[in-house]
Amino acid sequence: MSTPILFIATVFIWGTTWIAITAQIGAVPIAVSVFYRFALAGILLLAGLALTGRLRRPPVWRFVVLQALCLFCFNFLCLYTAATSIPSGLVSVIFSLASILNAINARIFFGERMSRQALFAGILGVSGLVLMFWHDLAVEIDPAALRGIGWAVLGTTFFSWGNMASRRNSALGIAPLTANAWGMGIGALALLTLLGVTGQPLVLPQGAAYWTALLYLSVIGSIIGFTTYLMLVARLGSAAAGYATVLFPIVALTASTLFENYQWSVTAILGVVLAALGNVVMFRRRS
C-alpha cells in the first residue's frame, strides 16, 4: 500500500471514530461499551498474530500493562465520558494536542529538554482551546461543558502516558503491534474487572447502529487505524506521521457538524485554527 493511501486512511479512520463513539453512548454504560470495543479488538488482533505465526510474549510485562491501562482502558473511559457533554469533534481537537503533552511528559519521565518550539506550540494549543470554548468558559459558564473539557484533557493525558510506556516497550525490544495486541486484551480484562467491582452488568444493546459502531471502532478504528499509523511511523518517522493528528480533527469536526448539528462561531473557528497551528509548530522540523 502506498504511503499517501496510508496517510489518507489514517486521517479518515481517526477522524471518523469520534462520531462512531457517540453512537455507543446512552445505549449501555460507558465502561461496558469500552469493554466491548477492546475485547473484540484484542481477540481479533491476538488471533490474527497467532494464526500468522507472529504472536510473541513480551520479555517484560510491566510497561505493556501500563500501556494497556493508559491506552486501552482509562483514556477511553474519559474520552467517552467527555463526548456526553461536548460535541465529539471538539473532543478530537483536545485529543489532537497529545503531541504537546508528549513533550511535557518526555521532559518529566525521560529528562528531554523542552525546546522553545514545544513551548510555543503549547501556548498556541491552549489559546486555541480557550477560544473554542470561550462562550462556555467566559460568556455563559456551562458546568456540562467544563466537565466535558476536564474529561477530554484527562483522557488525553492518559493517552500521553501510554505513549511514554510505549517508548519503554520499544526500548525493551517489544514491537508496537505486539504491545498493542496484548495491551488491548489486558485493557479489556481491566475493564471487565472494573465492571465486576462496580456491579455493572454486561448489557446487550439493541439496534443496528450500536453494533455497526462497535464493529467499526474495534476493527477499523482500533486494529486497522493503529496499524496504518504504525506503518506510517515506520516509513516516514514519528514527526511526519504525526501530521495525521493535525488533519483528523478537520474530519471529526465536519462529521460533528453534519450529524451532531455543531454550531460554528468566529471564536470557535479561530480556536480550531490556533490548535491546529500548535500541532504544525510542534511537528515542524527545526533547521
C-alpha positions in Angstrom: 0.0 0.0 0.0 1.4 3.4 -1.0 2.3 6.0 1.6 -0.3 8.6 0.5 -3.0 6.0 0.8 -1.8 5.0 4.3 -1.8 8.7 5.3 -5.3 9.3 3.9 -6.6 6.1 5.6 -5.2 7.1 9.0 -6.7 10.6 8.8 -10.1 9.3 7.7 -10.2 6.5 10.2 -9.1 8.6 13.2 -11.3 11.4 12.1 -14.5 9.3 11.9 -14.1 7.2 15.1 -15.3 10.2 17.2 -18.7 10.3 15.6 -18.9 6.5 16.0 -18.3 6.8 19.7 -21.4 9.0 20.1 -23.4 6.1 18.6 -22.3 3.9 21.6 -23.2 6.5 24.3 -26.5 6.1 26.1 -27.5 2.6 24.9 -25.3 0.9 27.6 -23.0 2.2 30.4 -19.7 3.7 29.1 -17.4 1.2 30.7 -19.4 -1.6 29.1 -19.1 0.0 25.6 -15.3 0.5 26.0 -15.0 -3.2 27.2 -16.9 -4.5 24.2 -14.7 -2.4 21.9 -11.3 -3.7 23.2 -12.4 -7.2 24.0 -13.4 -7.7 20.3 -10.3 -5.8 19.0 -7.9 -7.7 21.4 -9.4 -11.1 20.5 -9.2 -10.4 16.7 -5.6 -9.0 16.9 -4.2 -11.7 19.1 -5.8 -14.4 17.0 -4.6 -12.8 13.8 -1.0 -12.7 15.1 -1.2 -16.2 16.3 -2.5 -17.6 13.0 0.2 -15.8 11.1 2.9 -17.0 13.5 3.8 -13.5 14.7 2.5 -13.6 18.2 5.3 -13.1 20.7 5.3 -13.0 24.5 6.8 -9.7 25.8 10.1 -10.3 27.7 8.9 -7.7 30.2 5.3 -7.1 31.1 5.2 -4.1 33.4 5.2 -1.4 30.7 2.9 -3.5 28.5 0.4 -3.5 31.4 0.9 0.2 31.9 0.4 0.9 28.2 -2.8 -1.2 28.3 -4.3 0.7 31.2 -3.5 4.1 29.7 -4.2 3.5 26.0 -6.9 0.9 26.0 -8.8 1.5 29.3 -8.7 4.7 31.3 -8.2 7.2 28.4 -11.2 5.9 26.5 -13.4 5.9 29.7 -12.5 9.6 30.0 -13.0 10.4 26.3 -16.3 8.6 26.0 -17.5 10.5 29.1 -16.3 13.7 27.6 -18.4 13.0 24.5 -21.6 13.0 26.6 -21.1 16.7 27.4 -19.4 18.3 24.4 -19.5 17.6 20.6 -17.3 14.7 19.6 -15.5 17.0 17.1 -14.3 19.2 19.9 -13.1 16.1 21.9 -11.0 15.2 18.9 -9.4 18.7 18.8 -8.5 18.4 22.5 -7.1 14.9 21.9 -5.0 16.2 19.0 -3.0 18.2 21.5 -1.5 15.0 22.8 1.7 15.8 20.9 2.2 18.8 23.2 1.6 16.7 26.3 4.1 14.2 25.0 6.8 16.9 25.0 5.9 17.7 28.6 5.9 14.1 29.7 9.1 13.3 27.8 10.7 16.0 30.0 9.2 14.5 33.2 9.9 10.8 32.5 12.9 10.9 30.2 14.6 14.2 31.0 14.4 15.5 27.5 14.7 19.3 27.3 11.6 21.1 26.1 12.5 23.4 23.2 11.1 26.8 22.7 9.3 25.3 19.7 7.4 23.0 22.0 6.6 25.8 24.5 5.3 28.0 21.6 3.2 25.1 20.3 1.8 24.6 23.8 0.8 28.3 24.1 -0.9 28.1 20.7 -2.8 24.9 21.6 -4.0 26.2 25.0 -5.0 29.5 23.4 -7.0 27.6 20.7 -8.9 25.6 23.4 -9.8 28.8 25.3 -11.2 30.4 22.1 -13.1 27.2 21.1 -14.9 27.2 24.5 -14.9 30.9 25.0 -18.7 31.1 25.2 -18.9 28.3 27.7 -16.0 29.5 29.8 -16.4 33.3 29.8 -19.7 34.3 28.3 -22.1 31.7 29.9 -20.4 29.3 32.3 -21.7 25.9 31.4 -20.9 23.2 34.0 -21.5 20.4 31.5 -19.0 21.9 29.0 -16.5 22.3 31.8 -16.9 18.7 32.8 -16.5 17.6 29.2 -13.3 19.6 28.8 -11.9 18.2 32.0 -12.7 14.6 31.0 -11.2 15.1 27.5 -8.0 16.6 28.9 -7.7 13.8 31.4 -8.2 11.2 28.7 -5.6 12.9 26.5 -3.2 12.9 29.5 -3.7 9.1 29.9 -3.1 8.7 26.2 0.2 10.6 26.5 1.3 8.5 29.5 0.5 5.4 27.3 2.9 6.8 24.7 5.6 7.1 27.3 5.0 3.4 28.3 5.2 2.5 24.6 8.6 4.2 24.4 9.8 2.0 27.2 8.4 -1.1 25.4 10.2 -0.2 22.2 13.4 0.3 24.2 13.0 -3.2 25.6 12.6 -4.6 22.0 8.9 -5.1 22.2 7.3 -4.4 18.8 4.4 -1.9 18.8 2.0 -4.4 17.2 2.8 -7.0 19.9 2.4 -4.5 22.7 -0.9 -3.3 21.2 -2.3 -6.8 20.8 -1.5 -7.8 24.4 -2.4 -4.3 25.6 -5.9 -4.5 24.1 -6.5 -7.8 25.8 -5.2 -6.6 29.1 -7.2 -3.4 28.8 -10.4 -5.5 28.2 -9.6 -7.6 31.3 -9.1 -4.5 33.4 -12.4 -3.1 32.2 -14.1 -6.4 33.0 -12.7 -6.3 36.5 -13.9 -2.7 36.9 -17.4 -3.8 35.8 -17.4 -6.6 38.4 -16.2 -4.3 41.2 -18.8 -1.7 40.4 -21.6 -4.2 39.8 -22.4 -3.0 36.3 -24.0 -5.8 34.2 -22.9 -6.6 30.7 -25.9 -5.1 29.0 -26.5 -6.3 25.4 -27.6 -3.2 23.4 -30.4 -3.3 20.8 -30.3 -1.7 17.4 -28.0 -2.0 14.4 -26.5 1.5 14.9 -24.7 0.4 18.1 -23.3 -2.8 16.7 -22.2 -1.2 13.5 -20.4 1.5 15.5 -18.8 -1.3 17.7 -17.5 -3.2 14.7 -16.2 0.0 13.2 -14.4 1.1 16.3 -13.0 -2.3 17.1 -11.8 -3.4 13.6 -11.4 -0.2 11.7 -10.6 2.3 14.4 -8.6 0.1 16.8 -6.9 -2.6 14.7 -6.6 -1.0 11.2 -6.2 2.6 12.4 -3.3 1.7 14.7 -1.7 -0.5 12.1 -1.8 2.2 9.3 -0.4 4.7 11.7 2.4 2.4 12.8 3.2 1.7 9.2 3.4 5.5 8.6 5.8 5.9 11.5 8.0 3.1 10.1 8.1 4.7 6.7 8.2 8.4 7.5 9.2 8.7 11.1 7.1 9.9 14.0 7.3 13.6 13.2 6.0 13.3 9.6 3.4 10.7 10.5 2.3 12.9 13.4 0.8 15.4 10.9 -2.2 13.0 10.9 -3.1 14.4 14.3 -3.3 17.9 12.7 -5.7 16.8 10.0 -8.1 14.3 11.6 -9.9 16.9 13.8 -11.0 18.5 10.5 -12.7 15.3 9.5 -14.1 14.9 13.0 -15.5 18.5 13.1 -17.1 18.0 9.7 -18.8 14.9 10.9 -19.9 16.6 14.1 -21.4 19.5 12.0 -23.3 17.1 9.8 -24.5 14.6 12.4 -24.5 16.5 15.8 -25.6 19.9 14.5 -22.4 21.5 15.9 -22.8 25.3 15.6 -19.7 27.2 14.5 -18.8 30.7 15.8 -16.0 33.1 14.9 -14.1 32.3 18.1 -14.6 28.6 17.6 -13.1 28.8 14.1 -10.1 30.9 15.4 -9.7 28.3 18.2 -9.5 25.4 15.8 -7.0 27.2 13.6 -4.8 28.0 16.6 -5.0 24.4 17.9 -4.1 23.0 14.5 -1.3 25.6 14.2 0.1 24.5 17.6 0.4 20.9 16.2 2.0 22.2 13.0 4.6 24.1 15.0 5.1 21.0 17.2 5.9 18.8 14.3 7.8 21.3 12.2 11.4 20.2 11.6 13.9 22.6 13.0 16.6 23.8 10.7 
